[in-house]
């Protein structure tokens, strides 16, 4: 995960990482943390921390000069005020490690020390930047609630009581608002970074899914094409094996079908492998069959020795959408292949009807086989693929035995 985050960070930000806060660098450039689990400070953090410390010291020195003008302030109280203020300024360096603890500790300090005013503002700013608003509301509210009491015990020389309270409140609100603005900008940057990472992850997942779908489509195409060719080879090779005394004409015809089917199977295999090597979809290779090629499929099956009857033809097969026609062709091809494997020598009826707006209905029915037919290994996979293909085309496919003992494949496809 760390390597992924580093890889998604632009090189331009890598060169300017010193200008980013440690909280952002930790998210953008994950690294092993220091002992205690705290991220390493960047150059920007050191500059900001020193600026906050320097500001707290300057405000404390100005307040220390004004202590002499306060009426009724004893020298011991003046020294105690300055000591507490110096300790508060030194505690500013702990603001990143314990932002809540420092802000809470500064609440009573603000009531007894005027020289700690800068450290109090720095603690409120840090709390607003690094913690949710509820912490700022409770701690800042407590500090502001003590402000009238402080000016009641130690009035500001030369300034009315109400004006002192208003100025202190405005200054505290401005510092807290500034801190909340910085926090919102950081959260926005982190949310944009997370969104970019999620977008990259989703794009990678979509690419992987597209590759998987393409591979599945090629696998289905390979099954649909090669199963038909290889079944012809198996049927005619089996006929030659069990009928070695067949007439010379039948042997020559069977040998011709075997040779032609082997040639077509090799050609189809070369084209599919070419698609895999080129990384293109199967539509970019050889022309895909449509419903208009159904006559040629039936004729090829008849030449292979099957008894196939084609009924209920569509008037204009070219008007059928290409995707629907290709699906119908593959359904008929797979159904004929199954009939040839599981019910050899039986009559098969292929029916295709439909019109625009009514949909395309087709069925492939074969009579029951004569005698016992041995089970073919891997049976049923083609029907699963056909069901998925019909579903992807927006249609349905059913299959099952007929009352007479045969088998029927029924499909209905949309034709808008």
C-alpha positions as CSV (number, residue, x, y, z in Angstrom):
1,X,0.0,0.0,0.0
2,X,2.8,2.4,0.8
3,X,4.4,1.8,-2.6
4,X,1.1,2.5,-4.3
5,X,0.7,5.8,-2.5
6,X,4.2,6.9,-3.4
7,X,3.7,5.9,-7.0
8,X,0.6,8.1,-7.2
9,X,2.4,11.2,-5.9
10,X,3.5,13.6,-8.7
11,X,7.3,14.3,-8.9
12,X,6.6,18.0,-8.6
13,X,5.2,17.5,-5.1
14,X,8.2,15.3,-4.3
15,X,10.6,18.1,-4.9
16,X,8.5,20.6,-2.8
17,X,7.6,18.3,0.1
18,X,9.5,20.5,2.5
19,X,6.8,23.2,2.1
20,X,4.0,20.8,3.2
21,X,2.9,20.2,6.8
22,X,4.0,16.9,8.4
23,X,0.4,15.7,8.5
24,X,0.1,16.0,4.7
25,X,3.6,14.6,4.0
26,X,2.7,11.6,6.2
27,X,-0.3,10.8,3.9
28,X,1.4,11.6,0.6
29,X,4.8,10.1,1.4
30,X,4.4,7.3,3.9
31,X,7.7,6.6,5.8
32,X,8.6,4.8,9.0
33,X,7.7,7.0,11.9
34,X,9.9,8.2,14.7
35,X,9.8,6.5,18.1
36,X,6.5,7.3,19.7
37,X,4.5,7.2,16.5
38,X,4.9,10.9,15.6
39,X,5.6,12.0,12.1
40,X,8.9,13.8,11.4
41,X,8.6,17.6,11.1
42,X,9.3,19.2,7.8
43,X,11.2,22.4,7.2
44,X,7.9,24.2,7.0
45,X,6.9,22.9,10.5
46,X,10.1,24.1,12.0
47,X,9.6,27.5,10.5
48,X,6.0,27.7,11.7
49,X,6.9,26.4,15.2
50,X,9.7,29.0,15.5
51,X,7.4,31.7,14.3
52,X,4.7,30.8,16.8
53,X,7.3,30.7,19.6
54,X,8.7,34.1,18.5
55,X,5.3,35.6,18.3
56,X,4.4,34.3,21.8
57,X,7.7,35.8,23.2
58,X,7.1,39.2,21.5
59,X,3.6,39.4,22.9
60,X,4.9,38.3,26.3
61,X,7.6,41.0,26.3
62,X,5.1,43.7,25.3
63,X,2.8,42.5,28.1
64,X,5.7,42.5,30.6
65,X,6.5,46.2,29.8
66,X,2.8,47.0,30.5
67,X,2.8,45.2,33.9
68,X,4.5,48.2,35.5
69,X,1.5,50.4,34.6
70,X,-1.0,48.1,36.3
71,X,-2.2,49.7,39.5
72,X,-2.0,47.5,42.6
73,X,0.3,44.8,41.1
74,X,2.9,43.8,43.6
75,X,6.5,43.1,42.5
76,X,6.1,39.4,43.5
77,X,3.0,39.1,41.3
78,X,4.8,40.8,38.5
79,X,7.7,38.3,38.7
80,X,5.3,35.4,39.0
81,X,3.4,36.6,35.9
82,X,6.6,36.7,33.9
83,X,7.8,33.3,35.1
84,X,4.4,31.7,34.1
85,X,4.6,33.6,30.8
86,X,8.1,32.3,30.1
87,X,7.0,28.7,30.8
88,X,4.0,29.1,28.6
89,X,6.1,30.4,25.8
90,X,8.5,27.4,26.2
91,X,5.4,25.1,26.1
92,X,4.5,26.3,22.6
93,X,7.1,23.8,21.3
94,X,4.8,21.0,22.6
95,X,1.8,22.2,20.7
96,X,2.1,19.5,17.9
97,X,2.5,16.7,20.4
98,X,-0.2,17.6,22.8
99,X,-2.5,20.2,21.2
100,X,-5.5,19.4,23.5
101,X,-3.5,19.2,26.7
102,X,-1.6,22.4,26.0
103,X,-4.9,24.3,25.2
104,X,-6.6,23.0,28.3
105,X,-3.5,24.0,30.4
106,X,-3.6,27.5,29.0
107,X,-7.1,28.1,30.2
108,X,-6.2,28.7,33.9
109,X,-2.9,30.2,32.8
110,X,-4.7,32.9,30.8
111,X,-6.5,33.9,34.0
112,X,-3.3,34.6,36.1
113,X,-0.7,35.7,33.5
114,X,-0.8,38.5,31.1
115,X,2.6,37.6,29.5
116,X,1.2,34.2,28.5
117,X,-1.3,35.8,26.1
118,X,0.7,34.9,23.0
119,X,1.1,31.3,24.1
120,X,-2.7,31.1,24.7
121,X,-3.4,32.3,21.2
122,X,-0.9,29.8,19.7
123,X,-2.5,27.0,21.7
124,X,-6.0,27.9,20.4
125,X,-4.7,28.1,16.8
126,X,-3.0,24.7,17.1
127,X,-6.1,23.1,18.6
128,X,-8.3,24.5,15.7
129,X,-5.8,23.1,13.1
130,X,-5.2,19.6,14.5
131,X,-8.5,18.7,16.3
132,X,-12.2,18.6,15.4
133,X,-14.3,21.7,16.2
134,X,-15.9,20.2,19.4
135,X,-12.5,20.5,21.1
136,X,-12.1,24.1,20.0
137,X,-15.6,24.9,21.1
138,X,-15.2,23.6,24.7
139,X,-11.7,24.9,25.3
140,X,-12.1,28.2,23.5
141,X,-15.5,28.7,25.1
142,X,-13.9,28.2,28.6
143,X,-11.1,30.6,27.8
144,X,-13.5,33.3,26.5
145,X,-15.8,32.8,29.5
146,X,-12.8,33.7,31.8
147,X,-11.9,36.8,29.8
148,X,-14.4,39.2,31.6
149,X,-13.2,37.9,35.0
150,X,-9.6,38.5,34.0
151,X,-10.2,42.1,33.0
152,X,-12.3,42.6,36.1
153,X,-9.4,41.6,38.4
154,X,-6.7,43.3,36.2
155,X,-8.1,46.2,34.2
156,X,-6.2,47.2,31.1
157,X,-4.5,50.6,31.8
158,X,-6.0,53.4,29.6
159,X,-8.7,51.2,28.1
160,X,-12.4,50.8,29.1
161,X,-13.5,47.5,30.5
162,X,-16.0,46.7,27.7
163,X,-13.5,47.6,25.0
164,X,-10.9,45.3,26.5
165,X,-13.3,42.4,26.5
166,X,-14.4,43.1,22.9
167,X,-10.8,43.3,21.6
168,X,-9.8,40.1,23.4
169,X,-12.9,38.2,22.1
170,X,-12.3,39.4,18.5
171,X,-8.6,38.4,18.6
172,X,-9.4,35.0,19.9
173,X,-12.2,34.5,17.3
174,X,-9.9,35.6,14.5
175,X,-7.1,33.1,15.6
176,X,-9.6,30.2,15.9
177,X,-11.2,31.1,12.6
178,X,-7.7,31.1,11.0
179,X,-7.0,27.7,12.4
180,X,-10.3,26.3,11.2
181,X,-9.5,27.6,7.7
182,X,-6.1,25.9,7.7
183,X,-7.7,22.7,8.8
184,X,-10.4,22.8,6.2
185,X,-7.8,23.4,3.4
186,X,-5.8,20.4,4.6
187,X,-8.9,18.2,4.7
188,X,-9.8,19.4,1.2
189,X,-6.4,18.5,-0.1
190,X,-6.5,15.1,1.6
191,X,-10.0,14.4,0.3
192,X,-8.9,15.3,-3.3
193,X,-5.9,13.0,-2.9
194,X,-8.1,10.2,-1.6
195,X,-10.5,10.8,-4.5
196,X,-7.7,10.6,-7.0
197,X,-6.4,7.4,-5.5
198,X,-9.9,5.9,-5.6
199,X,-10.3,7.0,-9.2
200,X,-7.0,5.3,-10.1
201,X,-8.0,2.2,-8.2
202,X,-11.4,2.1,-9.9
203,X,-9.8,2.7,-13.3
204,X,-7.4,-0.2,-12.7
205,X,-10.3,-2.4,-11.6
206,X,-12.3,-1.4,-14.7
207,X,-9.4,-2.3,-16.9
208,X,-9.0,-5.6,-15.3
209,X,-12.7,-6.3,-15.6
210,X,-12.6,-5.3,-19.3
211,X,-9.7,-7.7,-19.8
212,X,-11.5,-10.5,-18.0
213,X,-14.7,-9.9,-20.1
214,X,-12.7,-9.9,-23.3
215,X,-11.0,-13.1,-22.3
216,X,-14.4,-14.7,-21.5
217,X,-15.8,-13.5,-24.8
218,X,-12.8,-15.0,-26.7
219,X,-13.2,-18.2,-24.7
220,X,-16.9,-18.4,-25.7
221,X,-16.1,-17.7,-29.3
222,X,-13.4,-20.4,-29.3
223,X,-15.8,-22.9,-27.8
224,X,-18.6,-22.0,-30.2
225,X,-16.4,-22.3,-33.3
226,X,-14.1,-25.1,-32.4
227,X,-16.7,-27.3,-30.8
228,X,-18.7,-27.3,-34.0
229,X,-15.7,-28.2,-36.2
230,X,-14.3,-30.8,-33.9
231,X,-17.7,-32.5,-33.5
232,X,-17.7,-33.0,-37.3
233,X,-14.3,-34.5,-37.1
234,X,-15.3,-36.8,-34.3
235,X,-18.5,-38.0,-36.0
236,X,-16.9,-38.8,-39.4
237,X,-13.8,-40.3,-37.8
238,X,-16.1,-42.5,-35.7
239,X,-18.0,-43.5,-38.8
240,X,-14.8,-44.5,-40.6
241,X,-13.7,-46.4,-37.5
242,X,-16.9,-48.5,-37.1
243,X,-17.6,-48.9,-40.8
244,X,-14.3,-49.8,-42.5
245,X,-16.2,-51.6,-45.2
246,X,-18.3,-48.6,-46.2
247,X,-18.6,-47.7,-49.9
248,X,-15.6,-45.9,-51.4
249,X,-17.8,-42.9,-52.1
250,X,-18.9,-42.6,-48.4
251,X,-15.3,-43.0,-47.3
252,X,-14.1,-40.3,-49.7
253,X,-16.9,-37.9,-48.6
254,X,-16.2,-38.5,-44.9
255,X,-12.5,-37.9,-45.5
256,X,-13.3,-34.7,-47.4
257,X,-15.4,-33.5,-44.5
258,X,-12.7,-34.3,-42.0
259,X,-10.1,-32.5,-44.1
260,X,-12.3,-29.4,-44.6
261,X,-13.3,-29.3,-40.9
262,X,-9.7,-29.6,-39.8
263,X,-8.7,-26.8,-42.1
264,X,-11.6,-24.6,-40.9
265,X,-10.8,-25.4,-37.3
266,X,-7.1,-24.4,-37.8
267,X,-8.1,-21.3,-39.6
268,X,-10.5,-20.3,-36.8
269,X,-7.8,-21.1,-34.2
270,X,-5.2,-18.9,-36.0
271,X,-7.7,-16.0,-36.1
272,X,-8.6,-16.2,-32.4
273,X,-4.9,-16.5,-31.4
274,X,-4.2,-13.5,-33.7
275,X,-6.8,-11.5,-31.7
276,X,-5.2,-12.5,-28.5
277,X,-1.7,-11.4,-29.7
278,X,-3.0,-8.2,-31.1
279,X,-5.0,-7.4,-28.0
280,X,-8.1,-6.4,-29.9
281,X,-11.7,-7.5,-29.6
282,X,-13.0,-10.4,-31.6
283,X,-15.0,-8.1,-33.7
284,X,-11.9,-6.7,-35.2
285,X,-10.9,-10.0,-36.8
286,X,-12.8,-12.1,-39.2
287,X,-16.4,-11.1,-40.0
288,X,-18.8,-12.4,-37.4
289,X,-21.7,-14.6,-38.5
290,X,-25.2,-13.2,-38.5
291,X,-28.6,-14.7,-38.9
292,X,-28.1,-14.6,-42.7
293,X,-25.4,-17.3,-42.3
294,X,-27.9,-19.7,-40.8
295,X,-28.7,-21.3,-44.1
296,X,-25.0,-22.0,-44.7
297,X,-24.7,-23.6,-41.2
298,X,-27.7,-25.9,-41.9
299,X,-26.2,-26.8,-45.3
300,X,-22.9,-27.6,-43.7
301,X,-24.6,-29.8,-41.2
302,X,-26.5,-31.6,-43.9
303,X,-23.3,-32.2,-45.8
304,X,-21.9,-33.8,-42.6
305,X,-24.7,-36.3,-42.7
306,X,-27.2,-34.7,-40.3
307,X,-31.0,-34.6,-41.0
308,X,-31.8,-30.9,-40.5
309,X,-35.0,-29.1,-41.4
310,X,-35.1,-25.3,-41.3
311,X,-38.6,-23.9,-40.9
312,X,-40.2,-20.5,-40.1
313,X,-37.5,-18.4,-41.6
314,X,-37.4,-14.6,-41.1
315,X,-38.4,-12.7,-44.2
316,X,-35.4,-10.3,-44.1
317,X,-32.5,-11.7,-42.1
318,X,-30.3,-8.7,-42.9
319,X,-32.7,-6.5,-41.0
320,X,-32.0,-8.3,-37.7
321,X,-29.5,-6.4,-35.6
322,X,-26.0,-7.8,-35.9
323,X,-25.6,-8.6,-32.2
324,X,-29.0,-10.4,-32.1
325,X,-28.3,-12.3,-35.3
326,X,-24.9,-13.4,-34.1
327,X,-26.4,-14.6,-30.8
328,X,-29.1,-16.6,-32.7
329,X,-26.5,-18.1,-35.0
330,X,-24.3,-19.2,-32.1
331,X,-27.4,-20.7,-30.4
332,X,-28.3,-22.7,-33.5
333,X,-24.6,-23.8,-33.9
334,X,-24.2,-25.0,-30.4
335,X,-27.6,-26.8,-30.4
336,X,-26.8,-28.6,-33.7
337,X,-23.4,-29.6,-32.2
338,X,-25.1,-31.0,-29.1
339,X,-27.6,-32.9,-31.2
340,X,-24.8,-34.4,-33.3
341,X,-23.0,-35.5,-30.1
342,X,-25.9,-36.7,-27.9
343,X,-28.4,-37.8,-30.6
344,X,-26.5,-38.9,-33.7
345,X,-28.6,-39.8,-36.7
346,X,-31.8,-38.2,-35.4
347,X,-33.8,-35.5,-37.2
348,X,-33.2,-31.9,-36.0
349,X,-35.7,-29.1,-36.6
350,X,-34.5,-25.5,-36.5
351,X,-37.2,-22.8,-36.3
352,X,-36.7,-19.1,-36.5
353,X,-39.5,-16.6,-36.5
354,X,-40.0,-12.9,-35.5
355,X,-40.4,-9.4,-36.7
356,X,-39.3,-5.9,-35.6
357,X,-41.0,-5.1,-32.3
358,X,-42.1,-8.6,-31.6
359,X,-38.7,-10.1,-30.9
360,X,-36.9,-13.1,-32.4
361,X,-38.0,-16.6,-31.3
362,X,-36.0,-19.7,-32.3
363,X,-35.9,-23.3,-31.3
364,X,-33.8,-26.3,-32.1
365,X,-35.5,-29.6,-31.4
366,X,-34.1,-33.1,-32.0
367,X,-35.9,-36.5,-31.8
368,X,-34.9,-39.0,-29.2
369,X,-31.8,-41.0,-30.0
370,X,-32.0,-44.6,-31.1
371,X,-30.4,-46.8,-28.6
372,X,-27.9,-45.9,-25.8
373,X,-25.6,-43.0,-26.5
374,X,-22.4,-42.8,-24.4
375,X,-22.1,-39.6,-22.3
376,X,-19.7,-37.1,-23.7
377,X,-17.3,-35.6,-21.1
378,X,-17.7,-31.9,-20.3
379,X,-21.4,-31.8,-21.4
380,X,-23.5,-28.9,-20.3
381,X,-20.8,-26.2,-20.6
382,X,-22.0,-25.0,-23.9
383,X,-25.6,-24.6,-22.7
384,X,-24.3,-22.5,-19.8
385,X,-22.4,-20.3,-22.2
386,X,-25.5,-20.0,-24.5
387,X,-27.6,-18.9,-21.5
388,X,-25.1,-16.2,-20.6
389,X,-24.8,-15.1,-24.2
390,X,-28.6,-14.8,-24.5
391,X,-28.8,-12.9,-21.2
392,X,-26.2,-10.4,-22.3
393,X,-28.2,-9.8,-25.5
394,X,-31.2,-9.0,-23.4
395,X,-33.1,-12.2,-24.1
396,X,-33.8,-15.5,-22.5
397,X,-32.9,-19.2,-23.2
398,X,-34.5,-22.4,-22.0
399,X,-33.6,-26.0,-22.7
400,X,-34.8,-29.3,-21.6
401,X,-36.2,-32.7,-22.7
402,X,-39.3,-32.9,-24.9
403,X,-42.4,-35.1,-24.0
404,X,-41.3,-37.5,-26.8
405,X,-37.9,-38.0,-25.2
406,X,-35.9,-35.6,-27.4
407,X,-34.3,-32.3,-26.5
408,X,-35.2,-28.7,-27.3
409,X,-33.4,-25.4,-26.9
410,X,-35.7,-22.4,-27.0
411,X,-34.5,-18.8,-27.1
412,X,-36.2,-15.4,-27.3
413,X,-34.1,-12.4,-28.3
414,X,-35.1,-8.7,-28.5
415,X,-35.6,-7.1,-31.9
416,X,-36.5,-3.5,-31.6
